[in-house]
Amino acid sequence: MGGLQPTRITFFMILWLAAIVAGVVTGGAVGWSHCGFWGGVVGGLVGGVMGHVVGVTPDWLSTRFMFRHIARSSDEGLWKIVNLGFWNFYQTMALLQLAARGQDVRTQLPRIVKMLESDDELERVYGWDALRIVFPEETKMAADYDPRAAAADCRNKIARLKATL
């Protein structure tokens, strides 16, 4: 399983799709009214590209804001983020920043392993991302782990890592 993958449909994804559709429809209509069929085709393509740019901008800006906020946070602020009652990519990035600052983040390994054993697939995906990003050596002990597999399979694949804790 390579790279980070979206875990659920977000407001930003819906906004992006709506912007593309609006761009294609608007560009196509304008092109059609001025230049006929081929104008509509070219207008739709140009409108789709413009819609894409408009649609990804809010997601891009919010991601930049998140990374800037994490980079500027104090260690205490980052630990507060990590210790929130839920876990998502935001907590993973805060934990990574703490590791980069030389903080002892291994205390979070039991929590991450527990996420990897969860019955909830989304929780396993977040746990797997945290393990791969923050703990590359420990990831080698569970190289064939797939968070989208059945929960029982996930528990079996993570047993070796769990035994080392």
Backbone bond lengths (Angstrom), bond angles and torsions (degrees), N, CA, C in turn:
res aa  C-N    CA-C-N  psi(-1)  N-CA   C-N-CA  omega(-1)  CA-C   N-CA-C  phi
1 M - - - 1.448 - - 1.517 108.77 -
2 G 1.287 119.23 108.36 1.450 121.08 -176.00 1.506 112.35 -105.04
3 G 1.309 115.53 145.78 1.454 122.41 172.96 1.520 113.93 70.17
4 L 1.308 114.25 166.28 1.454 120.37 176.94 1.515 108.97 -82.32
5 Q 1.297 116.32 141.38 1.452 121.68 -179.34 1.519 108.89 -125.95
6 P 1.339 116.40 147.82 1.466 117.80 176.33 1.527 109.85 -58.94
7 T 1.308 116.44 141.33 1.456 120.34 -177.20 1.527 112.99 -101.12
8 R 1.315 116.74 -18.33 1.459 119.95 178.76 1.524 109.35 -164.66
9 I 1.304 115.78 166.08 1.461 120.49 177.96 1.526 107.75 -74.71
10 T 1.329 115.70 130.65 1.462 120.68 -178.50 1.527 110.43 -115.88
11 F 1.306 114.98 168.74 1.457 121.38 175.03 1.523 109.96 -57.55
12 F 1.336 116.80 -39.26 1.458 120.52 -178.23 1.533 111.74 -65.91
13 M 1.322 117.35 -35.67 1.468 120.00 176.84 1.528 111.02 -66.13
14 I 1.314 116.23 -41.57 1.460 120.55 179.25 1.526 109.65 -65.87
15 L 1.327 116.90 -42.72 1.461 121.51 177.84 1.531 110.67 -60.42
16 W 1.325 116.88 -43.86 1.464 121.88 179.27 1.529 110.58 -60.51
17 L 1.334 116.24 -48.72 1.459 120.36 -179.47 1.536 111.08 -62.76
18 A 1.323 117.16 -42.75 1.467 121.02 179.17 1.529 110.87 -63.26
19 A 1.324 117.11 -38.75 1.465 120.56 179.43 1.531 110.96 -66.09
20 I 1.329 116.98 -40.19 1.469 119.72 178.22 1.528 110.35 -64.94
21 V 1.328 116.52 -47.17 1.472 120.04 -179.92 1.530 110.12 -60.32
22 A 1.328 116.52 -46.12 1.470 120.09 179.11 1.524 110.80 -61.53
23 G 1.324 117.51 -40.39 1.460 120.91 178.74 1.516 112.58 -64.54
24 V 1.341 116.55 -44.25 1.469 120.47 179.48 1.527 110.42 -63.67
25 V 1.321 116.64 -46.90 1.470 120.64 -178.27 1.527 110.67 -64.35
26 T 1.329 116.43 -47.91 1.463 120.03 -178.21 1.527 110.90 -65.69
27 G 1.313 116.71 -48.83 1.468 120.03 179.43 1.513 112.06 -61.65
28 G 1.326 116.63 -41.22 1.461 120.66 178.27 1.521 111.75 -63.43
29 A 1.321 116.59 -43.19 1.468 120.42 -179.10 1.524 111.59 -65.91
30 V 1.320 116.48 -43.18 1.466 120.41 179.39 1.524 110.13 -65.67
31 G 1.331 116.51 -46.25 1.464 120.10 179.11 1.520 112.29 -61.90
32 W 1.327 116.85 -41.41 1.464 121.49 179.64 1.529 110.69 -63.05
33 S 1.329 115.73 -43.93 1.471 119.08 -176.45 1.524 112.02 -67.71
34 H 1.325 118.73 -28.46 1.463 121.07 -178.04 1.524 113.71 -97.01
35 C 1.334 118.11 -31.62 1.471 120.06 -172.21 1.520 114.19 -134.07
36 G 1.309 118.25 11.68 1.455 119.85 178.33 1.517 113.68 77.67
37 F 1.356 114.94 -155.14 1.460 121.20 -173.46 1.535 112.65 -56.57
38 W 1.318 117.84 -54.46 1.471 120.55 -176.64 1.529 111.26 -65.84
39 G 1.292 117.23 -31.97 1.467 120.19 174.41 1.521 110.80 -64.16
40 G 1.338 114.97 -37.89 1.466 119.53 177.08 1.517 112.11 -65.02
41 V 1.343 115.75 -40.63 1.465 119.91 179.40 1.529 110.25 -64.98
42 V 1.329 116.42 -50.03 1.473 120.40 -179.87 1.528 110.08 -64.45
43 G 1.321 117.20 -42.26 1.467 120.83 178.45 1.517 111.98 -61.57
44 G 1.328 116.37 -39.40 1.469 120.54 177.77 1.516 111.61 -64.39
45 L 1.333 116.19 -42.42 1.475 119.56 178.22 1.524 111.64 -64.81
46 V 1.316 116.45 -46.40 1.473 119.92 179.17 1.529 109.99 -63.96
47 G 1.321 116.82 -42.43 1.465 120.44 178.11 1.520 112.38 -62.81
48 G 1.343 116.86 -38.25 1.470 120.32 177.60 1.521 112.08 -63.72
49 V 1.325 116.38 -41.75 1.470 120.01 177.81 1.529 110.23 -64.79
50 M 1.316 116.29 -44.22 1.472 119.48 178.60 1.527 110.95 -64.09
51 G 1.322 116.64 -39.85 1.463 120.48 177.32 1.518 111.49 -62.70
52 H 1.333 116.35 -39.72 1.469 120.43 176.77 1.524 110.76 -59.47
53 V 1.327 116.58 -47.44 1.470 120.41 -179.04 1.526 110.38 -61.52
54 V 1.322 116.32 -46.02 1.465 119.99 179.17 1.525 110.63 -64.89
55 G 1.327 117.14 -39.55 1.457 121.36 -176.55 1.519 114.89 -70.60
56 V 1.341 118.56 -33.37 1.468 119.76 -178.79 1.532 112.49 -84.91
57 T 1.313 117.44 -16.40 1.466 120.26 -176.21 1.533 113.49 -58.32
58 P 1.326 120.74 -47.53 1.478 118.76 179.51 1.532 113.27 -61.03
59 D 1.327 117.40 -40.85 1.464 120.57 178.23 1.526 110.20 -64.17
60 W 1.300 117.08 -44.69 1.464 122.21 178.98 1.533 110.69 -60.05
61 L 1.335 116.36 -45.47 1.470 120.00 -179.81 1.532 111.16 -65.00
62 S 1.319 117.67 -42.07 1.468 119.46 -179.05 1.529 110.88 -67.34
63 T 1.327 117.46 -36.02 1.465 120.35 177.44 1.520 110.35 -65.62
64 R 1.315 116.67 -44.00 1.478 120.24 177.12 1.536 110.46 -60.27
65 F 1.335 116.36 -41.85 1.459 120.43 178.89 1.523 110.52 -61.68
66 M 1.349 117.04 -43.16 1.461 120.61 179.96 1.530 110.73 -60.68
67 F 1.333 116.74 -49.12 1.464 119.75 -179.21 1.529 111.57 -64.15
68 R 1.320 117.36 -38.37 1.470 120.61 177.82 1.526 110.16 -65.12
69 H 1.327 116.16 -43.26 1.471 120.26 179.46 1.525 110.52 -61.03
70 I 1.325 117.13 -44.30 1.468 120.86 179.79 1.527 110.66 -64.32
71 A 1.316 116.88 -44.02 1.472 120.37 -179.00 1.521 111.89 -63.30
72 R 1.320 117.50 -32.97 1.476 121.30 -177.11 1.528 113.50 -90.02
73 S 1.320 117.56 -10.01 1.468 120.49 -177.28 1.520 111.36 -72.74
74 S 1.312 114.92 149.78 1.462 120.08 174.27 1.522 108.94 -73.51
75 D 1.324 116.24 165.95 1.466 119.43 176.51 1.527 110.05 -58.46
76 E 1.319 116.22 -42.06 1.468 119.79 179.42 1.530 111.11 -61.37
77 G 1.327 117.12 -41.31 1.457 121.28 178.07 1.524 112.03 -64.40
78 L 1.331 115.59 -38.50 1.468 119.51 178.46 1.517 110.97 -67.38
79 W 1.342 117.41 -39.59 1.467 119.59 177.50 1.529 110.69 -63.88
80 K 1.331 117.22 -34.00 1.470 119.79 176.69 1.523 110.36 -63.91
81 I 1.334 116.40 -40.39 1.463 120.26 177.65 1.523 110.06 -63.25
82 V 1.324 116.39 -47.70 1.469 121.16 -178.87 1.527 110.87 -60.21
83 N 1.315 117.41 -36.89 1.459 121.16 -174.60 1.520 114.35 -89.53
84 L 1.331 117.66 12.58 1.462 119.64 173.75 1.526 108.50 -61.14
85 G 1.293 117.68 157.84 1.457 121.96 -175.15 1.520 115.08 -68.79
86 F 1.297 118.35 -14.03 1.461 122.12 179.53 1.522 107.56 -122.57
87 W 1.324 116.68 171.72 1.466 119.85 179.93 1.521 108.49 -133.92
88 N 1.324 114.79 135.01 1.459 120.51 170.88 1.528 108.19 -149.51
89 F 1.303 117.25 -166.82 1.458 121.03 -175.43 1.533 111.94 -61.06
90 Y 1.316 117.41 -30.93 1.463 122.89 178.67 1.531 110.49 -59.43
91 Q 1.330 116.64 -45.44 1.459 120.38 178.48 1.530 110.79 -66.37
92 T 1.324 117.31 -38.10 1.469 120.44 177.98 1.523 110.53 -60.87
93 M 1.310 117.80 -44.28 1.467 120.69 -179.38 1.532 111.25 -67.86
94 A 1.333 117.07 -35.80 1.466 119.66 176.15 1.525 110.28 -65.07
95 L 1.332 116.75 -41.31 1.463 120.84 178.34 1.529 110.68 -64.97
96 L 1.307 117.23 -40.08 1.463 121.12 177.60 1.523 110.73 -62.89
97 Q 1.317 116.96 -41.48 1.474 120.54 178.09 1.525 110.42 -63.72
98 L 1.312 117.33 -40.95 1.469 120.22 177.12 1.523 110.69 -62.62
99 A 1.327 117.24 -41.72 1.472 120.90 177.86 1.522 109.98 -62.39
100 A 1.323 116.92 -41.73 1.461 120.83 179.78 1.528 111.35 -64.82
101 R 1.317 117.24 -26.88 1.467 121.66 178.19 1.527 112.35 -86.80
102 G 1.317 117.24 3.29 1.455 120.85 177.07 1.512 114.60 85.99
103 Q 1.311 118.14 11.47 1.465 121.34 177.87 1.534 109.40 -74.42
104 D 1.328 116.83 152.06 1.463 121.51 178.00 1.524 108.72 -80.70
105 V 1.319 116.01 98.06 1.454 120.64 -178.04 1.523 112.28 -95.35
106 R 1.318 117.13 -3.55 1.481 120.54 179.88 1.528 111.59 -61.62
107 T 1.316 117.10 -19.18 1.459 120.29 177.55 1.533 111.24 -62.46
108 Q 1.335 116.88 -18.75 1.462 121.33 -179.52 1.527 113.13 -89.35
109 L 1.332 117.17 -8.75 1.468 119.96 -179.10 1.525 113.59 -57.31
110 P 1.339 120.04 -44.97 1.471 118.49 177.95 1.531 112.86 -58.60
111 R 1.324 116.31 -38.58 1.465 120.29 178.31 1.530 110.39 -64.63
112 I 1.326 116.74 -42.57 1.457 121.00 -179.46 1.525 110.72 -67.33
113 V 1.328 117.39 -41.52 1.468 120.36 177.47 1.526 109.98 -62.07
114 K 1.316 116.82 -39.68 1.468 120.16 177.37 1.533 110.32 -61.79
115 M 1.334 116.93 -38.02 1.461 120.65 176.24 1.533 110.51 -64.17
116 L 1.327 116.51 -38.80 1.466 121.38 -179.43 1.525 112.03 -65.80
117 E 1.322 117.31 -22.78 1.462 122.61 179.67 1.531 112.95 -95.50
118 S 1.300 117.22 -1.88 1.462 121.92 -173.40 1.529 112.75 -61.32
119 D 1.317 115.58 153.72 1.459 121.17 172.86 1.530 110.99 -75.40
120 D 1.343 116.53 -20.25 1.456 122.60 -178.25 1.534 110.47 -87.28
121 E 1.321 116.48 118.82 1.470 120.93 -176.95 1.523 112.26 -60.54
122 L 1.318 118.21 -41.72 1.464 120.76 -179.28 1.526 111.00 -61.39
123 E 1.319 116.35 -40.99 1.464 120.06 177.63 1.535 110.44 -63.43
124 R 1.328 117.34 -38.71 1.471 120.12 177.04 1.527 111.07 -65.50
125 V 1.325 117.49 -38.77 1.465 120.79 178.66 1.525 110.01 -62.39
126 Y 1.328 117.36 -45.76 1.474 120.30 178.13 1.525 111.04 -63.86
127 G 1.314 117.06 -40.23 1.463 120.26 177.96 1.525 111.56 -63.77
128 W 1.319 116.82 -41.65 1.468 121.63 179.68 1.529 110.69 -64.67
129 D 1.337 116.80 -42.15 1.463 119.67 176.82 1.523 110.51 -61.62
130 A 1.329 116.85 -43.48 1.468 119.95 179.46 1.521 110.98 -62.62
131 L 1.317 117.06 -43.39 1.464 119.99 -179.99 1.525 110.38 -63.65
132 R 1.333 117.22 -48.53 1.471 120.57 -176.86 1.524 112.41 -64.29
133 I 1.328 116.71 -38.31 1.457 120.53 -174.07 1.524 112.14 -81.19
134 V 1.318 117.21 -40.72 1.466 121.12 -172.78 1.528 112.58 -98.06
135 F 1.314 117.56 -30.19 1.465 121.36 -174.59 1.536 111.57 -125.64
136 P 1.320 117.72 70.45 1.474 119.32 -176.08 1.529 114.10 -63.55
137 E 1.317 118.07 -33.57 1.477 119.46 179.24 1.523 111.41 -67.16
138 E 1.317 117.37 -41.72 1.456 121.42 179.22 1.525 110.73 -68.74
139 T 1.322 116.64 -29.71 1.463 121.02 178.82 1.523 110.68 -61.31
140 K 1.320 117.12 -33.00 1.471 120.60 -179.83 1.524 111.80 -61.39
141 M 1.336 117.43 -27.83 1.462 120.80 179.19 1.526 112.51 -74.00
142 A 1.323 115.95 -12.63 1.470 120.21 -179.24 1.522 109.91 -133.23
143 A 1.327 116.30 40.34 1.465 121.19 -172.69 1.529 113.34 -58.92
144 D 1.323 118.22 -29.54 1.464 120.22 -178.20 1.537 112.71 -94.85
145 Y 1.320 117.56 12.97 1.463 122.64 179.09 1.522 109.68 -69.52
146 D 1.319 116.49 137.97 1.462 122.41 176.04 1.523 107.98 -132.20
147 P 1.336 118.09 109.18 1.468 120.00 -175.99 1.523 113.62 -64.40
148 R 1.317 117.57 -15.26 1.459 120.45 179.96 1.530 112.58 -91.45
149 A 1.323 116.62 -0.56 1.468 121.35 176.59 1.536 108.90 -77.54
150 A 1.317 116.12 176.52 1.464 121.01 178.42 1.531 109.96 -62.33
151 A 1.308 116.66 148.25 1.463 121.86 -176.94 1.530 111.87 -57.65
152 A 1.320 117.45 -39.71 1.470 120.52 179.87 1.526 110.80 -64.08
153 D 1.321 117.20 -40.18 1.467 120.44 176.86 1.521 110.82 -63.74
154 C 1.318 115.82 -40.29 1.470 120.28 179.37 1.526 110.92 -62.51
155 R 1.319 116.57 -42.91 1.466 119.88 179.31 1.530 110.30 -63.12
156 N 1.329 117.59 -40.08 1.467 120.65 178.33 1.522 111.89 -64.83
157 K 1.321 117.21 -40.96 1.460 121.18 -176.38 1.521 112.62 -72.50
158 I 1.316 117.10 -23.16 1.463 120.45 -177.53 1.535 111.78 -97.37
159 A 1.330 117.47 -1.37 1.474 121.96 -175.97 1.518 111.15 -59.07
160 R 1.324 119.08 -41.67 1.471 121.76 -178.15 1.539 111.01 -61.77
161 L 1.339 116.02 -44.14 1.469 120.31 177.83 1.527 110.23 -65.08
162 K 1.308 116.71 -42.88 1.467 120.90 -179.41 1.525 111.26 -60.43
163 A 1.322 116.56 -36.45 1.478 120.98 -178.82 1.528 111.89 -66.92
164 T 1.321 117.97 -23.44 1.476 120.86 -179.64 1.516 113.55 -82.29
165 L 1.312 117.50 -11.61 1.479 120.39 -176.77 1.511 112.53 -78.53
